Every structure is written in C-alpha cells, then in structure tokens.
Amino acid sequence: MVSDTQPSVTPRLEEPKFGFNEYAERLNGRAAMIGFLIMIAIEYFTDKGVLAWLGLQ
C-alpha cells in the first residue's frame, strides 16, 4: 500500500557554485544592463554606432 503522506522535514540544499543558479543569473543580468547603458552613452557622446567602433562601416 502506497502512503500519500509528505515528509516532515525538507532537506536544505546548497546553491550550486557553478552553472545556472540564481546568483549567477542576477549578476549576468546586471552586467548586461550596465554594458548596454555604457554602449548607449558612448554612441551618444561620439555620434558613432557600434559598427563604426568596430571599423565595419
């Protein structure tokens, strides 16, 4: 006979140190936002786009 009871104690699991975890995703998102804002600021002050920075235009 199978019991439908739930365990009384939930195991405490550590966050993984590598790979996709909440801390890494939050840090990556913040770095992307900062990089995007810096890119927009440089384009505004230099009047050149990303392709001009790379010498492709």
All heavy atoms as atom14 arrays in JSON, in Angstrom:
{
  "sequence": "MVSDTQPSVTPRLEEPKFGFNEYAERLNGRAAMIGFLIMIAIEYFTDKGVLAWLGLQ",
  "atom14_mask": [
    [1, 1, 1, 1, 1, 1, 1, 1, 0, 0, 0, 0, 0, 0],
    [1, 1, 1, 1, 1, 1, 1, 0, 0, 0, 0, 0, 0, 0],
    [1, 1, 1, 1, 1, 1, 0, 0, 0, 0, 0, 0, 0, 0],
    [1, 1, 1, 1, 1, 1, 1, 1, 0, 0, 0, 0, 0, 0],
    [1, 1, 1, 1, 1, 1, 1, 0, 0, 0, 0, 0, 0, 0],
    [1, 1, 1, 1, 1, 1, 1, 1, 1, 0, 0, 0, 0, 0],
    [1, 1, 1, 1, 1, 1, 1, 0, 0, 0, 0, 0, 0, 0],
    [1, 1, 1, 1, 1, 1, 0, 0, 0, 0, 0, 0, 0, 0],
    [1, 1, 1, 1, 1, 1, 1, 0, 0, 0, 0, 0, 0, 0],
    [1, 1, 1, 1, 1, 1, 1, 0, 0, 0, 0, 0, 0, 0],
    [1, 1, 1, 1, 1, 1, 1, 0, 0, 0, 0, 0, 0, 0],
    [1, 1, 1, 1, 1, 1, 1, 1, 1, 1, 1, 0, 0, 0],
    [1, 1, 1, 1, 1, 1, 1, 1, 0, 0, 0, 0, 0, 0],
    [1, 1, 1, 1, 1, 1, 1, 1, 1, 0, 0, 0, 0, 0],
    [1, 1, 1, 1, 1, 1, 1, 1, 1, 0, 0, 0, 0, 0],
    [1, 1, 1, 1, 1, 1, 1, 0, 0, 0, 0, 0, 0, 0],
    [1, 1, 1, 1, 1, 1, 1, 1, 1, 0, 0, 0, 0, 0],
    [1, 1, 1, 1, 1, 1, 1, 1, 1, 1, 1, 0, 0, 0],
    [1, 1, 1, 1, 0, 0, 0, 0, 0, 0, 0, 0, 0, 0],
    [1, 1, 1, 1, 1, 1, 1, 1, 1, 1, 1, 0, 0, 0],
    [1, 1, 1, 1, 1, 1, 1, 1, 0, 0, 0, 0, 0, 0],
    [1, 1, 1, 1, 1, 1, 1, 1, 1, 0, 0, 0, 0, 0],
    [1, 1, 1, 1, 1, 1, 1, 1, 1, 1, 1, 1, 0, 0],
    [1, 1, 1, 1, 1, 0, 0, 0, 0, 0, 0, 0, 0, 0],
    [1, 1, 1, 1, 1, 1, 1, 1, 1, 0, 0, 0, 0, 0],
    [1, 1, 1, 1, 1, 1, 1, 1, 1, 1, 1, 0, 0, 0],
    [1, 1, 1, 1, 1, 1, 1, 1, 0, 0, 0, 0, 0, 0],
    [1, 1, 1, 1, 1, 1, 1, 1, 0, 0, 0, 0, 0, 0],
    [1, 1, 1, 1, 0, 0, 0, 0, 0, 0, 0, 0, 0, 0],
    [1, 1, 1, 1, 1, 1, 1, 1, 1, 1, 1, 0, 0, 0],
    [1, 1, 1, 1, 1, 0, 0, 0, 0, 0, 0, 0, 0, 0],
    [1, 1, 1, 1, 1, 0, 0, 0, 0, 0, 0, 0, 0, 0],
    [1, 1, 1, 1, 1, 1, 1, 1, 0, 0, 0, 0, 0, 0],
    [1, 1, 1, 1, 1, 1, 1, 1, 0, 0, 0, 0, 0, 0],
    [1, 1, 1, 1, 0, 0, 0, 0, 0, 0, 0, 0, 0, 0],
    [1, 1, 1, 1, 1, 1, 1, 1, 1, 1, 1, 0, 0, 0],
    [1, 1, 1, 1, 1, 1, 1, 1, 0, 0, 0, 0, 0, 0],
    [1, 1, 1, 1, 1, 1, 1, 1, 0, 0, 0, 0, 0, 0],
    [1, 1, 1, 1, 1, 1, 1, 1, 0, 0, 0, 0, 0, 0],
    [1, 1, 1, 1, 1, 1, 1, 1, 0, 0, 0, 0, 0, 0],
    [1, 1, 1, 1, 1, 0, 0, 0, 0, 0, 0, 0, 0, 0],
    [1, 1, 1, 1, 1, 1, 1, 1, 0, 0, 0, 0, 0, 0],
    [1, 1, 1, 1, 1, 1, 1, 1, 1, 0, 0, 0, 0, 0],
    [1, 1, 1, 1, 1, 1, 1, 1, 1, 1, 1, 1, 0, 0],
    [1, 1, 1, 1, 1, 1, 1, 1, 1, 1, 1, 0, 0, 0],
    [1, 1, 1, 1, 1, 1, 1, 0, 0, 0, 0, 0, 0, 0],
    [1, 1, 1, 1, 1, 1, 1, 1, 0, 0, 0, 0, 0, 0],
    [1, 1, 1, 1, 1, 1, 1, 1, 1, 0, 0, 0, 0, 0],
    [1, 1, 1, 1, 0, 0, 0, 0, 0, 0, 0, 0, 0, 0],
    [1, 1, 1, 1, 1, 1, 1, 0, 0, 0, 0, 0, 0, 0],
    [1, 1, 1, 1, 1, 1, 1, 1, 0, 0, 0, 0, 0, 0],
    [1, 1, 1, 1, 1, 0, 0, 0, 0, 0, 0, 0, 0, 0],
    [1, 1, 1, 1, 1, 1, 1, 1, 1, 1, 1, 1, 1, 1],
    [1, 1, 1, 1, 1, 1, 1, 1, 0, 0, 0, 0, 0, 0],
    [1, 1, 1, 1, 0, 0, 0, 0, 0, 0, 0, 0, 0, 0],
    [1, 1, 1, 1, 1, 1, 1, 1, 0, 0, 0, 0, 0, 0],
    [1, 1, 1, 1, 1, 1, 1, 1, 1, 0, 0, 0, 0, 0]
  ],
  "atom14_positions": [
    [[0.84, -1.18, 0.0], [0.0, 0.0, 0.0], [0.88, 1.25, 0.0], [1.82, 1.36, 0.75], [-0.88, -0.03, 1.26], [-1.87, 1.06, 1.29], [-3.07, 0.69, 2.59], [-3.63, 2.28, 2.89], [0.0, 0.0, 0.0], [0.0, 0.0, 0.0], [0.0, 0.0, 0.0], [0.0, 0.0, 0.0], [0.0, 0.0, 0.0], [0.0, 0.0, 0.0]],
    [[0.56, 2.22, -0.87], [1.36, 3.43, -1.01], [0.76, 4.51, -0.12], [-0.44, 4.76, -0.13], [1.37, 3.9, -2.48], [2.12, 5.2, -2.62], [1.94, 2.83, -3.38], [0.0, 0.0, 0.0], [0.0, 0.0, 0.0], [0.0, 0.0, 0.0], [0.0, 0.0, 0.0], [0.0, 0.0, 0.0], [0.0, 0.0, 0.0], [0.0, 0.0, 0.0]],
    [[1.63, 5.17, 0.64], [1.19, 6.23, 1.55], [1.25, 7.58, 0.83], [2.17, 7.86, 0.07], [2.08, 6.25, 2.78], [1.74, 7.34, 3.59], [0.0, 0.0, 0.0], [0.0, 0.0, 0.0], [0.0, 0.0, 0.0], [0.0, 0.0, 0.0], [0.0, 0.0, 0.0], [0.0, 0.0, 0.0], [0.0, 0.0, 0.0], [0.0, 0.0, 0.0]],
    [[0.25, 8.44, 1.04], [0.21, 9.77, 0.44], [0.74, 10.85, 1.37], [0.51, 12.03, 1.14], [-1.23, 10.12, 0.04], [-1.69, 9.27, -1.14], [-0.82, 8.84, -1.92], [-2.89, 9.05, -1.27], [0.0, 0.0, 0.0], [0.0, 0.0, 0.0], [0.0, 0.0, 0.0], [0.0, 0.0, 0.0], [0.0, 0.0, 0.0], [0.0, 0.0, 0.0]],
    [[1.43, 10.47, 2.41], [1.92, 11.47, 3.37], [3.19, 12.12, 2.84], [3.97, 11.53, 2.1], [2.22, 10.82, 4.73], [3.22, 9.82, 4.55], [0.98, 10.21, 5.33], [0.0, 0.0, 0.0], [0.0, 0.0, 0.0], [0.0, 0.0, 0.0], [0.0, 0.0, 0.0], [0.0, 0.0, 0.0], [0.0, 0.0, 0.0], [0.0, 0.0, 0.0]],
    [[3.38, 13.35, 3.21], [4.56, 14.12, 2.81], [5.62, 14.01, 3.91], [5.3, 13.82, 5.07], [4.17, 15.6, 2.63], [3.21, 15.85, 1.48], [3.85, 15.55, 0.14], [5.02, 15.81, -0.07], [3.07, 14.99, -0.77], [0.0, 0.0, 0.0], [0.0, 0.0, 0.0], [0.0, 0.0, 0.0], [0.0, 0.0, 0.0], [0.0, 0.0, 0.0]],
    [[6.89, 14.16, 3.55], [7.93, 14.13, 4.57], [7.78, 15.3, 5.53], [7.32, 16.38, 5.16], [9.23, 14.24, 3.78], [8.88, 14.3, 2.36], [7.41, 14.28, 2.22], [0.0, 0.0, 0.0], [0.0, 0.0, 0.0], [0.0, 0.0, 0.0], [0.0, 0.0, 0.0], [0.0, 0.0, 0.0], [0.0, 0.0, 0.0], [0.0, 0.0, 0.0]],
    [[8.18, 15.11, 6.76], [8.02, 16.16, 7.76], [9.17, 17.16, 7.74], [9.04, 18.26, 8.26], [7.9, 15.54, 9.15], [9.07, 14.78, 9.43], [0.0, 0.0, 0.0], [0.0, 0.0, 0.0], [0.0, 0.0, 0.0], [0.0, 0.0, 0.0], [0.0, 0.0, 0.0], [0.0, 0.0, 0.0], [0.0, 0.0, 0.0], [0.0, 0.0, 0.0]],
    [[10.29, 16.81, 7.12], [11.45, 17.7, 7.08], [11.86, 17.89, 5.63], [12.0, 16.93, 4.87], [12.63, 17.09, 7.87], [13.84, 17.97, 7.77], [12.25, 16.86, 9.32], [0.0, 0.0, 0.0], [0.0, 0.0, 0.0], [0.0, 0.0, 0.0], [0.0, 0.0, 0.0], [0.0, 0.0, 0.0], [0.0, 0.0, 0.0], [0.0, 0.0, 0.0]],
    [[12.05, 19.15, 5.23], [12.52, 19.45, 3.89], [14.03, 19.55, 3.92], [14.58, 20.29, 4.75], [11.92, 20.79, 3.4], [10.5, 20.7, 3.47], [12.35, 21.11, 1.99], [0.0, 0.0, 0.0], [0.0, 0.0, 0.0], [0.0, 0.0, 0.0], [0.0, 0.0, 0.0], [0.0, 0.0, 0.0], [0.0, 0.0, 0.0], [0.0, 0.0, 0.0]],
    [[14.73, 18.84, 3.07], [16.19, 18.91, 3.1], [16.68, 20.29, 2.68], [16.09, 20.94, 1.82], [16.64, 17.85, 2.1], [15.46, 17.57, 1.26], [14.25, 17.92, 2.06], [0.0, 0.0, 0.0], [0.0, 0.0, 0.0], [0.0, 0.0, 0.0], [0.0, 0.0, 0.0], [0.0, 0.0, 0.0], [0.0, 0.0, 0.0], [0.0, 0.0, 0.0]],
    [[17.75, 20.74, 3.32], [18.34, 22.05, 2.99], [19.45, 21.8, 1.97], [20.47, 21.23, 2.29], [18.88, 22.71, 4.24], [19.42, 24.08, 4.0], [19.81, 24.73, 5.32], [20.49, 25.96, 5.08], [19.9, 27.14, 5.1], [18.62, 27.22, 5.35], [20.58, 28.24, 4.86], [0.0, 0.0, 0.0], [0.0, 0.0, 0.0], [0.0, 0.0, 0.0]],
    [[19.22, 22.26, 0.73], [20.17, 22.04, -0.35], [20.97, 23.32, -0.59], [20.41, 24.42, -0.57], [19.45, 21.64, -1.63], [18.6, 20.37, -1.54], [17.83, 20.17, -2.83], [19.47, 19.16, -1.26], [0.0, 0.0, 0.0], [0.0, 0.0, 0.0], [0.0, 0.0, 0.0], [0.0, 0.0, 0.0], [0.0, 0.0, 0.0], [0.0, 0.0, 0.0]],
    [[22.26, 23.18, -0.84], [23.09, 24.34, -1.15], [22.91, 24.74, -2.6], [22.66, 23.9, -3.45], [24.56, 24.0, -0.92], [24.95, 23.88, 0.52], [26.46, 23.71, 0.67], [27.2, 24.21, -0.21], [26.86, 23.09, 1.65], [0.0, 0.0, 0.0], [0.0, 0.0, 0.0], [0.0, 0.0, 0.0], [0.0, 0.0, 0.0], [0.0, 0.0, 0.0]],
    [[23.06, 26.04, -2.86], [23.04, 26.52, -4.24], [24.3, 25.99, -4.93], [25.38, 25.98, -4.34], [23.08, 28.05, -4.26], [21.75, 28.71, -4.03], [20.9, 28.69, -5.28], [21.43, 28.85, -6.4], [19.7, 28.5, -5.14], [0.0, 0.0, 0.0], [0.0, 0.0, 0.0], [0.0, 0.0, 0.0], [0.0, 0.0, 0.0], [0.0, 0.0, 0.0]],
    [[24.2, 25.58, -6.18], [25.4, 25.13, -6.88], [26.36, 26.3, -7.09], [25.93, 27.43, -7.3], [24.87, 24.61, -8.21], [23.52, 25.19, -8.36], [23.0, 25.47, -6.99], [0.0, 0.0, 0.0], [0.0, 0.0, 0.0], [0.0, 0.0, 0.0], [0.0, 0.0, 0.0], [0.0, 0.0, 0.0], [0.0, 0.0, 0.0], [0.0, 0.0, 0.0]],
    [[27.64, 26.04, -7.02], [28.62, 27.1, -7.17], [28.87, 27.44, -8.64], [29.33, 28.52, -8.96], [29.93, 26.7, -6.5], [29.78, 26.52, -5.01], [31.12, 26.35, -4.34], [30.98, 25.98, -2.9], [30.41, 26.95, -2.05], [0.0, 0.0, 0.0], [0.0, 0.0, 0.0], [0.0, 0.0, 0.0], [0.0, 0.0, 0.0], [0.0, 0.0, 0.0]],
    [[28.58, 26.52, -9.54], [28.79, 26.74, -10.97], [27.49, 26.47, -11.72], [26.61, 25.79, -11.21], [29.88, 25.8, -11.51], [31.21, 26.02, -10.85], [31.66, 25.14, -9.9], [31.99, 27.1, -11.19], [32.88, 25.34, -9.28], [33.21, 27.31, -10.58], [33.67, 26.42, -9.63], [0.0, 0.0, 0.0], [0.0, 0.0, 0.0], [0.0, 0.0, 0.0]],
    [[27.39, 27.0, -12.93], [26.23, 26.73, -13.75], [25.12, 27.75, -13.55], [25.34, 28.86, -13.07], [0.0, 0.0, 0.0], [0.0, 0.0, 0.0], [0.0, 0.0, 0.0], [0.0, 0.0, 0.0], [0.0, 0.0, 0.0], [0.0, 0.0, 0.0], [0.0, 0.0, 0.0], [0.0, 0.0, 0.0], [0.0, 0.0, 0.0], [0.0, 0.0, 0.0]],
    [[23.93, 27.36, -13.94], [22.78, 28.25, -13.87], [22.22, 28.25, -12.46], [21.54, 27.31, -12.05], [21.7, 27.81, -14.86], [22.13, 27.9, -16.29], [22.45, 26.75, -16.99], [22.24, 29.11, -16.92], [22.85, 26.82, -18.31], [22.65, 29.2, -18.24], [22.96, 28.05, -18.93], [0.0, 0.0, 0.0], [0.0, 0.0, 0.0], [0.0, 0.0, 0.0]],
    [[22.5, 29.29, -11.71], [21.88, 29.45, -10.41], [21.4, 30.89, -10.29], [21.7, 31.74, -11.13], [22.83, 29.05, -9.27], [24.09, 29.87, -9.24], [24.04, 31.08, -9.4], [25.23, 29.22, -9.04], [0.0, 0.0, 0.0], [0.0, 0.0, 0.0], [0.0, 0.0, 0.0], [0.0, 0.0, 0.0], [0.0, 0.0, 0.0], [0.0, 0.0, 0.0]],
    [[20.65, 31.17, -9.26], [20.01, 32.49, -9.14], [21.04, 33.61, -9.06], [20.88, 34.65, -9.7], [19.12, 32.49, -7.9], [18.3, 33.75, -7.76], [17.36, 33.69, -6.58], [17.05, 32.59, -6.09], [16.92, 34.77, -6.15], [0.0, 0.0, 0.0], [0.0, 0.0, 0.0], [0.0, 0.0, 0.0], [0.0, 0.0, 0.0], [0.0, 0.0, 0.0]],
    [[22.11, 33.41, -8.3], [23.12, 34.47, -8.15], [23.81, 34.76, -9.48], [23.97, 35.92, -9.85], [24.16, 34.05, -7.1], [25.29, 35.03, -6.98], [25.11, 36.27, -6.36], [26.54, 34.75, -7.52], [26.14, 37.18, -6.27], [27.58, 35.65, -7.44], [27.37, 36.87, -6.81], [28.39, 37.77, -6.73], [0.0, 0.0, 0.0], [0.0, 0.0, 0.0]],
    [[24.21, 33.73, -10.2], [24.9, 33.92, -11.48], [24.0, 34.62, -12.49], [24.46, 35.5, -13.22], [25.37, 32.58, -12.03], [0.0, 0.0, 0.0], [0.0, 0.0, 0.0], [0.0, 0.0, 0.0], [0.0, 0.0, 0.0], [0.0, 0.0, 0.0], [0.0, 0.0, 0.0], [0.0, 0.0, 0.0], [0.0, 0.0, 0.0], [0.0, 0.0, 0.0]],
    [[22.75, 34.24, -12.53], [21.82, 34.86, -13.48], [21.58, 36.33, -13.13], [21.51, 37.18, -14.02], [20.5, 34.1, -13.5], [20.63, 32.71, -14.08], [21.08, 32.73, -15.53], [20.57, 33.54, -16.31], [21.95, 31.92, -15.87], [0.0, 0.0, 0.0], [0.0, 0.0, 0.0], [0.0, 0.0, 0.0], [0.0, 0.0, 0.0], [0.0, 0.0, 0.0]],
    [[21.47, 36.64, -11.85], [21.26, 38.04, -11.44], [22.49, 38.87, -11.78], [22.38, 39.99, -12.3], [20.97, 38.1, -9.94], [20.6, 39.5, -9.48], [20.28, 39.56, -8.0], [19.18, 38.67, -7.67], [19.23, 37.75, -6.69], [20.31, 37.61, -5.97], [18.19, 36.99, -6.45], [0.0, 0.0, 0.0], [0.0, 0.0, 0.0], [0.0, 0.0, 0.0]],
    [[23.68, 38.34, -11.51], [24.92, 39.06, -11.8], [25.08, 39.28, -13.3], [25.45, 40.37, -13.74], [26.11, 38.27, -11.25], [27.47, 38.92, -11.37], [27.52, 40.21, -10.57], [28.54, 37.96, -10.9], [0.0, 0.0, 0.0], [0.0, 0.0, 0.0], [0.0, 0.0, 0.0], [0.0, 0.0, 0.0], [0.0, 0.0, 0.0], [0.0, 0.0, 0.0]],
    [[24.77, 38.27, -14.11], [24.87, 38.39, -15.55], [23.88, 39.44, -16.08], [24.22, 40.23, -16.96], [24.6, 37.03, -16.19], [24.83, 37.04, -17.68], [25.65, 37.8, -18.17], [24.1, 36.21, -18.38], [0.0, 0.0, 0.0], [0.0, 0.0, 0.0], [0.0, 0.0, 0.0], [0.0, 0.0, 0.0], [0.0, 0.0, 0.0], [0.0, 0.0, 0.0]],
    [[22.69, 39.46, -15.55], [21.7, 40.45, -15.98], [22.13, 41.86, -15.67], [21.98, 42.78, -16.48], [0.0, 0.0, 0.0], [0.0, 0.0, 0.0], [0.0, 0.0, 0.0], [0.0, 0.0, 0.0], [0.0, 0.0, 0.0], [0.0, 0.0, 0.0], [0.0, 0.0, 0.0], [0.0, 0.0, 0.0], [0.0, 0.0, 0.0], [0.0, 0.0, 0.0]],
    [[22.69, 42.05, -14.48], [23.15, 43.39, -14.1], [24.32, 43.84, -14.97], [24.39, 45.0, -15.37], [23.55, 43.4, -12.63], [22.36, 43.29, -11.71], [22.76, 43.2, -10.27], [21.58, 43.07, -9.43], [21.61, 42.73, -8.17], [22.76, 42.48, -7.57], [20.5, 42.64, -7.47], [0.0, 0.0, 0.0], [0.0, 0.0, 0.0], [0.0, 0.0, 0.0]],
    [[25.24, 42.93, -15.25], [26.38, 43.27, -16.1], [25.9, 43.64, -17.51], [26.42, 44.58, -18.12], [27.36, 42.11, -16.16], [0.0, 0.0, 0.0], [0.0, 0.0, 0.0], [0.0, 0.0, 0.0], [0.0, 0.0, 0.0], [0.0, 0.0, 0.0], [0.0, 0.0, 0.0], [0.0, 0.0, 0.0], [0.0, 0.0, 0.0], [0.0, 0.0, 0.0]],
    [[24.91, 42.92, -18.02], [24.37, 43.22, -19.35], [23.7, 44.6, -19.37], [23.87, 45.36, -20.33], [23.37, 42.15, -19.76], [0.0, 0.0, 0.0], [0.0, 0.0, 0.0], [0.0, 0.0, 0.0], [0.0, 0.0, 0.0], [0.0, 0.0, 0.0], [0.0, 0.0, 0.0], [0.0, 0.0, 0.0], [0.0, 0.0, 0.0], [0.0, 0.0, 0.0]],
    [[22.97, 44.94, -18.31], [22.32, 46.25, -18.26], [23.34, 47.38, -18.21], [23.19, 48.4, -18.9], [21.39, 46.34, -17.05], [20.13, 45.53, -17.18], [18.99, 45.77, -15.81], [19.67, 44.64, -14.62], [0.0, 0.0, 0.0], [0.0, 0.0, 0.0], [0.0, 0.0, 0.0], [0.0, 0.0, 0.0], [0.0, 0.0, 0.0], [0.0, 0.0, 0.0]],
    [[24.39, 47.19, -17.42], [25.44, 48.21, -17.32], [26.14, 48.36, -18.66], [26.39, 49.48, -19.12], [26.43, 47.86, -16.19], [25.73, 48.03, -14.84], [27.67, 48.75, -16.26], [26.52, 47.48, -13.67], [0.0, 0.0, 0.0], [0.0, 0.0, 0.0], [0.0, 0.0, 0.0], [0.0, 0.0, 0.0], [0.0, 0.0, 0.0], [0.0, 0.0, 0.0]],
    [[26.47, 47.25, -19.3], [27.13, 47.31, -20.6], [26.27, 47.98, -21.65], [26.78, 48.76, -22.47], [0.0, 0.0, 0.0], [0.0, 0.0, 0.0], [0.0, 0.0, 0.0], [0.0, 0.0, 0.0], [0.0, 0.0, 0.0], [0.0, 0.0, 0.0], [0.0, 0.0, 0.0], [0.0, 0.0, 0.0], [0.0, 0.0, 0.0], [0.0, 0.0, 0.0]],
    [[24.98, 47.7, -21.63], [24.08, 48.33, -22.6], [24.01, 49.85, -22.38], [24.06, 50.63, -23.33], [22.69, 47.71, -22.49], [21.73, 48.18, -23.53], [21.86, 47.78, -24.84], [20.69, 49.03, -23.19], [20.98, 48.23, -25.81], [19.8, 49.47, -24.15], [19.94, 49.07, -25.46], [0.0, 0.0, 0.0], [0.0, 0.0, 0.0], [0.0, 0.0, 0.0]],
    [[23.94, 50.27, -21.12], [23.9, 51.71, -20.84], [25.2, 52.4, -21.23], [25.18, 53.52, -21.77], [23.6, 51.95, -19.36], [22.18, 51.64, -18.92], [22.04, 51.8, -17.42], [21.19, 52.53, -19.65], [0.0, 0.0, 0.0], [0.0, 0.0, 0.0], [0.0, 0.0, 0.0], [0.0, 0.0, 0.0], [0.0, 0.0, 0.0], [0.0, 0.0, 0.0]],
    [[26.32, 51.75, -20.99], [27.61, 52.32, -21.39], [27.68, 52.43, -22.91], [28.15, 53.44, -23.45], [28.77, 51.48, -20.83], [28.85, 51.67, -19.32], [30.09, 51.85, -21.49], [29.82, 50.74, -18.63], [0.0, 0.0, 0.0], [0.0, 0.0, 0.0], [0.0, 0.0, 0.0], [0.0, 0.0, 0.0], [0.0, 0.0, 0.0], [0.0, 0.0, 0.0]],
    [[27.19, 51.41, -23.62], [27.2, 51.44, -25.08], [26.35, 52.61, -25.6], [26.77, 53.34, -26.5], [26.65, 50.13, -25.64], [26.65, 50.06, -27.14], [25.86, 48.59, -27.78], [24.14, 48.96, -27.45], [0.0, 0.0, 0.0], [0.0, 0.0, 0.0], [0.0, 0.0, 0.0], [0.0, 0.0, 0.0], [0.0, 0.0, 0.0], [0.0, 0.0, 0.0]],
    [[25.19, 52.82, -25.02], [24.33, 53.93, -25.45], [24.99, 55.27, -25.15], [24.94, 56.19, -25.97], [22.94, 53.83, -24.78], [22.18, 52.65, -25.39], [22.15, 55.11, -24.95], [20.85, 52.39, -24.76], [0.0, 0.0, 0.0], [0.0, 0.0, 0.0], [0.0, 0.0, 0.0], [0.0, 0.0, 0.0], [0.0, 0.0, 0.0], [0.0, 0.0, 0.0]],
    [[25.64, 55.4, -24.0], [26.32, 56.65, -23.64], [27.46, 56.94, -24.61], [27.62, 58.09, -25.05], [26.84, 56.57, -22.2], [0.0, 0.0, 0.0], [0.0, 0.0, 0.0], [0.0, 0.0, 0.0], [0.0, 0.0, 0.0], [0.0, 0.0, 0.0], [0.0, 0.0, 0.0], [0.0, 0.0, 0.0], [0.0, 0.0, 0.0], [0.0, 0.0, 0.0]],
    [[28.25, 55.94, -24.96], [29.35, 56.16, -25.9], [28.81, 56.55, -27.27], [29.35, 57.47, -27.91], [30.24, 54.9, -25.98], [31.0, 54.72, -24.67], [31.21, 55.0, -27.15], [31.77, 53.43, -24.57], [0.0, 0.0, 0.0], [0.0, 0.0, 0.0], [0.0, 0.0, 0.0], [0.0, 0.0, 0.0], [0.0, 0.0, 0.0], [0.0, 0.0, 0.0]],
    [[27.75, 55.9, -27.72], [27.16, 56.27, -29.01], [26.64, 57.71, -28.98], [26.78, 58.45, -29.94], [26.02, 55.32, -29.36], [26.48, 53.98, -29.85], [25.34, 53.14, -30.38], [24.19, 53.64, -30.46], [25.59, 51.97, -30.73], [0.0, 0.0, 0.0], [0.0, 0.0, 0.0], [0.0, 0.0, 0.0], [0.0, 0.0, 0.0], [0.0, 0.0, 0.0]],
    [[26.06, 58.12, -27.86], [25.51, 59.47, -27.75], [26.63, 60.52, -27.79], [26.51, 61.52, -28.49], [24.72, 59.6, -26.44], [24.16, 60.97, -26.21], [23.04, 61.42, -26.9], [24.75, 61.83, -25.3], [22.52, 62.68, -26.69], [24.25, 63.09, -25.07], [23.13, 63.52, -25.77], [22.63, 64.78, -25.55], [0.0, 0.0, 0.0], [0.0, 0.0, 0.0]],
    [[27.71, 60.28, -27.05], [28.78, 61.28, -26.96], [29.71, 61.28, -28.17], [30.3, 62.31, -28.48], [29.58, 61.09, -25.67], [28.81, 61.45, -24.43], [28.5, 60.49, -23.49], [28.36, 62.75, -24.22], [27.77, 60.82, -22.35], [27.64, 63.1, -23.09], [27.34, 62.12, -22.15], [0.0, 0.0, 0.0], [0.0, 0.0, 0.0], [0.0, 0.0, 0.0]],
    [[29.85, 60.17, -28.86], [30.76, 60.13, -30.02], [30.03, 60.28, -31.35], [30.69, 60.45, -32.38], [31.55, 58.81, -30.05], [30.64, 57.72, -30.22], [32.38, 58.63, -28.8], [0.0, 0.0, 0.0], [0.0, 0.0, 0.0], [0.0, 0.0, 0.0], [0.0, 0.0, 0.0], [0.0, 0.0, 0.0], [0.0, 0.0, 0.0], [0.0, 0.0, 0.0]],
    [[28.72, 60.17, -31.35], [27.91, 60.23, -32.58], [28.3, 59.14, -33.57], [28.23, 59.33, -34.78], [28.0, 61.6, -33.26], [27.28, 62.67, -32.45], [26.28, 62.34, -31.8], [27.74, 63.82, -32.48], [0.0, 0.0, 0.0], [0.0, 0.0, 0.0], [0.0, 0.0, 0.0], [0.0, 0.0, 0.0], [0.0, 0.0, 0.0], [0.0, 0.0, 0.0]],
    [[28.77, 57.99, -33.08], [29.12, 56.84, -33.91], [28.45, 55.61, -33.35], [28.34, 55.45, -32.14], [30.63, 56.62, -33.95], [31.38, 57.74, -34.64], [32.83, 57.44, -34.7], [33.58, 58.56, -35.38], [35.01, 58.29, -35.42], [0.0, 0.0, 0.0], [0.0, 0.0, 0.0], [0.0, 0.0, 0.0], [0.0, 0.0, 0.0], [0.0, 0.0, 0.0]],
    [[28.02, 54.72, -34.24], [27.38, 53.49, -33.82], [28.38, 52.39, -33.53], [29.59, 52.55, -33.69], [0.0, 0.0, 0.0], [0.0, 0.0, 0.0], [0.0, 0.0, 0.0], [0.0, 0.0, 0.0], [0.0, 0.0, 0.0], [0.0, 0.0, 0.0], [0.0, 0.0, 0.0], [0.0, 0.0, 0.0], [0.0, 0.0, 0.0], [0.0, 0.0, 0.0]],
    [[27.87, 51.24, -33.14], [28.72, 50.09, -32.8], [29.54, 49.64, -34.0], [30.72, 49.31, -33.86], [27.85, 48.93, -32.26], [28.69, 47.7, -32.0], [27.12, 49.34, -31.01], [0.0, 0.0, 0.0], [0.0, 0.0, 0.0], [0.0, 0.0, 0.0], [0.0, 0.0, 0.0], [0.0, 0.0, 0.0], [0.0, 0.0, 0.0], [0.0, 0.0, 0.0]],
    [[28.94, 49.62, -35.17], [29.67, 49.18, -36.36], [30.82, 50.13, -36.68], [31.88, 49.68, -37.14], [28.73, 49.07, -37.56], [27.66, 47.99, -37.45], [26.75, 48.02, -38.67], [28.28, 46.62, -37.28], [0.0, 0.0, 0.0], [0.0, 0.0, 0.0], [0.0, 0.0, 0.0], [0.0, 0.0, 0.0], [0.0, 0.0, 0.0], [0.0, 0.0, 0.0]],
    [[30.66, 51.42, -36.42], [31.75, 52.37, -36.64], [32.88, 52.15, -35.64], [34.05, 52.3, -35.98], [31.23, 53.8, -36.55], [0.0, 0.0, 0.0], [0.0, 0.0, 0.0], [0.0, 0.0, 0.0], [0.0, 0.0, 0.0], [0.0, 0.0, 0.0], [0.0, 0.0, 0.0], [0.0, 0.0, 0.0], [0.0, 0.0, 0.0], [0.0, 0.0, 0.0]],
    [[32.54, 51.76, -34.42], [33.58, 51.47, -33.43], [34.43, 50.3, -33.88], [35.64, 50.27, -33.68], [33.0, 51.08, -32.09], [32.09, 52.02, -31.4], [31.86, 53.32, -31.71], [31.3, 51.71, -30.27], [30.95, 53.82, -30.83], [30.6, 52.86, -29.94], [31.1, 50.57, -29.5], [29.72, 52.93, -28.87], [30.24, 50.63, -28.44], [29.54, 51.8, -28.12]],
    [[33.77, 49.31, -34.49], [34.46, 48.11, -34.92], [35.14, 48.27, -36.27], [35.83, 47.37, -36.73], [33.48, 46.94, -34.98], [32.81, 46.56, -33.65], [31.76, 45.5, -33.88], [33.84, 46.09, -32.65], [0.0, 0.0, 0.0], [0.0, 0.0, 0.0], [0.0, 0.0, 0.0], [0.0, 0.0, 0.0], [0.0, 0.0, 0.0], [0.0, 0.0, 0.0]],
    [[34.95, 49.42, -36.92], [35.57, 49.66, -38.21], [34.88, 48.94, -39.35], [35.5, 48.68, -40.38], [0.0, 0.0, 0.0], [0.0, 0.0, 0.0], [0.0, 0.0, 0.0], [0.0, 0.0, 0.0], [0.0, 0.0, 0.0], [0.0, 0.0, 0.0], [0.0, 0.0, 0.0], [0.0, 0.0, 0.0], [0.0, 0.0, 0.0], [0.0, 0.0, 0.0]],
    [[33.62, 48.59, -39.18], [32.89, 47.85, -40.2], [31.98, 48.75, -41.04], [31.3, 48.27, -41.94], [32.05, 46.76, -39.54], [32.85, 45.71, -38.76], [31.91, 44.76, -38.06], [33.78, 44.96, -39.68], [0.0, 0.0, 0.0], [0.0, 0.0, 0.0], [0.0, 0.0, 0.0], [0.0, 0.0, 0.0], [0.0, 0.0, 0.0], [0.0, 0.0, 0.0]],
    [[31.98, 50.02, -40.78], [31.09, 50.91, -41.53], [31.86, 52.12, -42.02], [32.73, 52.62, -41.42], [29.93, 51.36, -40.64], [28.87, 52.08, -41.38], [27.71, 52.44, -40.47], [27.88, 52.57, -39.28], [26.54, 52.56, -41.03], [0.0, 0.0, 0.0], [0.0, 0.0, 0.0], [0.0, 0.0, 0.0], [0.0, 0.0, 0.0], [0.0, 0.0, 0.0]]
  ]
}
